[in-house]
Amino acid sequence: MKNMEILAPAGSMETLCTALRSGADAVYIGGKRFSARNSATNFDDNEIVKAVRECHRYGAKIYLAVNTIISDEEAEDFCEYIKFSANAGVDAYIIQDWGGAELIKKCVPDAVLHASTQMSVHTAEGADFLKSLGWKRVVPARELDKKTIEKIHGTGIETEIFVHGALCMSVSGQCYMSAIMGSRSANRGCCGQACRLPFSSSGNRNFSALSLKDLSLIPCINELSGVNSLKIEGRMKRPEYVASAVHELRKTIDGQSPDMNFLKGIFSRNGFTDGYFTGKREKMFGVREKEDVVSAQSLLPKVHEIYRHERKVFTVDFHAVIKNNTPVEITAKCNNISVKTIGDIPEIAQNRPTDMESLKKQLSKLGDTVFSIGEVTADIDNGLIVSAGKINELRREITEKLTESIISVNTPHITITDYKPVFSEKPAPSDKVKIRTFCRTVEQVHIAIDISEYVILSPSLSLSETCLTEISEYKDKIILSPPRFIADEEKTVSRLAYIKEKYGINRLICNTPDCIAIGKKLGFRLHGNFTLNIFNSFSAEYMETIGLEDFIFSPEAKLQQINNIHTDLPMGVLVYGKIPLMLTRNCPIKNEVGCKKCSGHITDRTGRNFPVVCSPDYVEILNPDCLYMYDRLESFRNISFGVIMLSDENAQQTRDVISGKKPSGNITRGLYYRGI
């Protein structure tokens, strides 16, 4: 376990210094732009430079989170930001956006890419696919069990696992609740944490049906021995929180028992959970109580002691040469680094001359630095003296030189190009927009198949022998959908291969990188879902290079933005349906009242009912209002197809929807006009 990296969050310089003093091996930060935690203080450009130096002074790594989806309008600014941060010396970029990753490679060919958890990678196939595309590390979804984590690590890509901190109810990258409800996109770094507000399936206005306890795998660290990096969540947390988490994690790695009561007292929501890791998704829900807040106050003095002083990281060996009529020379060696400093000519001693004891006493005064004393040797002529003040001055000078050398050695020196974003020619408007239909029932399929370009089967239909037998005659118009969260990778791959072979259905909708990887492996024709979060021209173009035939653009984009996308790859948009706001491994209804009392929805504090759709391994929480843009198809000037997402529509309603009839009930224009 000694080689596992402790990766700490930092939302400010104060927290970064705290993390390093407490024992972190690496720190991840966000700048003022392109960071998925915009509400944190974050680092301005000058602070990024300082943060890089501070981390490298400790021999620690620093990773810059640029893990939001970016727009075309931001591309040039993004490239300049990447070049600046690369020149400052960041060690790697944590990124979600496909196009953003390509821009980084063009700006900084040697850049190290870490796939953000926002990419929703949750299988070994998905991780191995990113590895083949040049990503060095993956931060898998937090909803994985121990066995799946081991499989991902077994692909050879570096794995970074969240081991402590807040859990989102939704799989990261698959949450659109804050965006749709309040125009604050999690994928753009502005999550409003709507999940912490009251929701209930029983009418309890004080119940928080979407609020999970914080995660802590610190007691299970010995079961993660193959993992490369142990990640603490919390770029919006105070220094005390980071210090306590890093300290207890360091203790555990060193073979001691962590003080979980201490961690609980600093911050928790009714304690911690390890539910996904163990596979026992029980008692995972919790909220921050008054008692949780009060208990932290008494522990703060104890926490402050953890990071009051600099942490000793390096051992320094000194060798001094004190010779008659020759300037004093001191050499310091540390980690294969050697520096030298020259002083004045020593004087003839009138009383006590400088000896080994007095020399070592002064050189040992390394005080509040990252250095501790190692071996001290010297070549000293008799009868000479160098004053304590002079030795102290030389010690300060040589440790400063050593510090600069350590920073230099630990700072990557990489190639930075003069690349500027270039857009391909804008495609001509499509002659006729076709319609594709997501179907959740066989009845819907029978209606949709004759009047849709393609019918996309829900995962329950895609994998159903009964359904496939009944509709196999339409194989050329069918697109299969894997589960949005693949809990059993081997079973899913085997089932899809069987269906392709037996029924001849050779099209697959790709929800995440995992689906792309599996589809390519099995020889499917690939179509990109909106859940890939394609938000710019560069991502759209990249989809073609990795084998997709078309894709659905992000529903978080404004109409004007979509109309300005440059890509020859056929593009679609959602034009009807109750958009899935969350994808979660936990069922909020089951947790509150049990499956037997399932109402099929949860209710927010305003009285709106959010449909809850169950699948074997996950749940989708849908928007109460139906997106409707079918009557404004002509507003989309460069799309090839519109997408209808059905939920519980019957045969007549399905027929009406596909024919363009405006639905009854509340409708929404989504974010196409108001934006995020």
Sequence and secondary structure as in RCSB ss.txt:
>XXXX:A:sequence
MKNMEILAPAGSMETLCTALRSGADAVYIGGKRFSARNSATNFDDNEIVKAVRECHRYGAKIYLAVNTIISDEEA
EDFCEYIKFSANAGVDAYIIQDWGGAELIKKCVPDAVLHASTQMSVHTAEGADFLKSLGWKRVVPARELDKKTIE
KIHGTGIETEIFVHGALCMSVSGQCYMSAIMGSRSANRGCCGQACRLPFSSSGNRNFSALSLKDLSLIPCINELS
GVNSLKIEGRMKRPEYVASAVHELRKTIDGQSPDMNFLKGIFSRNGFTDGYFTGKREKMFGVREKEDVVSAQSLL
PKVHEIYRHERKVFTVDFHAVIKNNTPVEITAKCNNISVKTIGDIPEIAQNRPTDMESLKKQLSKLGDTVFSIGE
VTADIDNGLIVSAGKINELRREITEKLTESIISVNTPHITITDYKPVFSEKPAPSDKVKIRTFCRTVEQVHIAID
ISEYVILSPSLSLSETCLTEISEYKDKIILSPPRFIADEEKTVSRLAYIKEKYGINRLICNTPDCIAIGKKLGFR
LHGNFTLNIFNSFSAEYMETIGLEDFIFSPEAKLQQINNIHTDLPMGVLVYGKIPLMLTRNCPIKNEVGCKKCSG
HITDRTGRNFPVVCSPDYVEILNPDCLYMYDRLESFRNISFGVIMLSDENAQQTRDVISGKKPSGNITRGLYYRG
I
>XXXX:A:secstr
 TT EEEEE SSHHHHHHHHHHT SEEEEEBSSS S TTS  B HHHHHHHHHHHHHTT EEEEEE S   GGGH
HHHHHHHHHHHHHT  EEEE  HHHHHHHHHH TT  EEE GGG   SHHHHHHHHHTT  EE   TT  HHHHH
HHHTTTSEEEEEEEE   SS TT   HHHHHHS  GGGT    GGGS EESSS TT BTT B EEE GGGGGGGT
T SEEEE  TTS HHHHHHHHHHHHHHHTT    HHHHHHHS SSSEE HHHHS   S B    HHHHHHHHHHH
HHHHHHTSS    EEEEEEEEE TTS  EEEEEETTEEEEEE    EE SSS   HHHHHHHHT   SSSEEEEE
EEEEE TTEE  HHHHHHHHHHHHHHHHHHHHHHHS                   SS EEEEEESSHHHHHHHTT
TSSEEEE HHHHT HHHHHHHGGGGGGEEB   SS S HHHHHHHHHHHHHHH   EEEE SHHHHHHHHHHT E
EEE GGG   SHHHHHHHHHTTEEEEE  TTS HHHHHT   SS EEEEEEE  EEEEESS HHHHHT GGG  S
EEEETTS EEEEEE SS EEEE SSEEE GGGGGG SS SEEEEE SS  HHHHHHHHHT   SS EE TTTTT 
 
